[in-house]
Amino acid sequence: MLYGTATLFYGLVSDRFGRYPVLRVLLGSAAVTTLSLSFATSARALVFLRLLSGAGTGGIVTIALSIIGDRYPYAVQGRPMGRMFGAIAAGMGLGSSLGPLLNPLLGWRNEVRILAFGFGAASYWASVRNQRKALWRSDDTLWESALEYRCILDAPRGGRTLAFIFANGAFHGGIFAWLGVILASRYQLSEIGIGLVLLGYGLPDLLFGLVIGSWGDRYGRRYVVPLGFFWAAICALLLELRSTPLISALIITALSVGFDATHPLMSSITTSIDPKHRGQITGLATFANFLGMGIGALLFGRLMASHSSTALASFGCVEFGAGVLALFAFRAEAPVTR
């Protein structure tokens, strides 16, 4: 939750001081705070350092989305957004799979140190690379920035898109948070077995993210986004059925495609609302996503107290209903003439 809350701050800062200076600082902070996790000597220290790392890395995705909005016009944002979210989903899937697979060999402390090294390398790359400055810099006062949040929510494209981003985050975050528990109880899988089954989540995104993003540019978000909601809902309902671990792995792989068809394209809508406040708007959208993921995980856990099938069926039905609403909410998001 602290990670998501931090996005509100870093989006504003990037509007005022530029994207790349803030991004370099955040990547360096991510390296330091992540490395500090590996030296935790108690559970309390681990929780505290994890909070610090969340606060220090919360703006990386927000600023990256804003940079895409700065560089690409809305008519062609689908492909770069699909590429970025494909990398995000693939990282989530690979991280949740490789973590338990490599833990017996490396130990969790060394795994965390490898991540810290990756952040450090990214920070160095961002420092030496000659990037152009952000296209917009805001000189608004704090009061004007606060009023901008109200303007975003009052705008038809802003308020409704944020609501769907929240709902989509709740769906995918809730299911993904509890997939390991479902697989362990249903098939008695070990940590390595769970990692292998989850390996497919996010992997298709590296390939299909670009394709689905181009579909959004060509045919409009009005068709692709609702189809993404319907696809994800059907996958959740199919996952409710008991089958073999292989079939479940294929369904989980297909589930991630629903994320590709919704979140990147909705994010591109938010980046096009107000270029002057792009970082602030993107931060609010990222906050809505992570708030939804957190609340979705809590709600799914409460439903799991009854049965995993109940939780999956409930989330699947709600996601299908969101798809029906999306048909009307995004009907004006037609292709833009280049």
C-alpha positions, 0 to 999 in steps of 0.5 A: 500500500505504501508503494501505491501511495508513493506514486501520487508523490513521485508523479507530481515531482516528475511534472515539476523537475522532469522525468529522468532526473527523478527516475535516476534517483528512484532507481538508485534508491531502489538499489540501496533499499533492496540491498538493505533487505538482505541484511535484515536480522529480524522479522520486524526489521525486514518489514520496516525495510520492505516499507522503505523499499516500497516508498523508494521505488513507488514512482518507477512505473509511474514515471515510465508510463509518463515518459511513454505518454511524452514520447508517443501520441495517443494514436500509437501508444498501444504498442509501447504500452503493451511492451511495457506492461508485458515486461511488468507482467512477465517480471511478476510471473518470472519473479514468483516462479524463479523465487522458489526455484532458486531459493534452495540454491541461492537463499533469499538474501542472495536473491535480493542482492541480485535484484539490488544489482539489477536496480543499480545497473539500471540507475547507472544506465539511466545516468549515462544515457543522454535522454531528452528532458520531459516535454512538460514541466508544471509550475503549479502551486500545491493548491493548484495541484490538489485541485487538479485531482478533482478535475481529473476525477470530474472529467468523464474519461478520467473518472471512469477510466480510473474506476475500471483500472481499480476494478481490474487491479482488484481482479488480477491482484486478488487472484494472483495473490492467492494462486499459490495457495489454491495450487498447493491445496488443490494439487499438493504442489511443493514451492518448486511445483507452484513456481513451475505452474505460475511460470506461464503468467506473464510470459505471453505478455512479452509477445502478445503485449505488442500485438494487442496494443497494436489492435487497440491503436487500429480498432480502438480501445472501445472493442479491445478493452471490453474483450479483455475483461470478458477473456479474464472473466472466462479464464477465472471461471475455467480455473474454478473447475478442477483439472490437472496441473498442466491444464491449470497452468495453461489457464493461468497463462491465458489469464495474463492475456486479459491483463494485456488487453485492458491495463495498458490500453486504459493507461494510455487513456490516462496519459492523454488526458492532460499533458501538462499534468501527465505525471500527476494523472499517471500517478493517480492511475497507478495508485488506483491500480495498486489500491485495487490489487491490495483490496482485491487480495483482501476480498479474495482471501475472505472469500477463500474462507468459504472455498476457492471455487467461491472466490474464483466464481465471484471474481469471475462474475464481477469481472464479466459484469465489468466487461459489460459496463466497459462496452458502454463506458469506452464506446467513444474510444475510437481509433485516432487518425494519425 
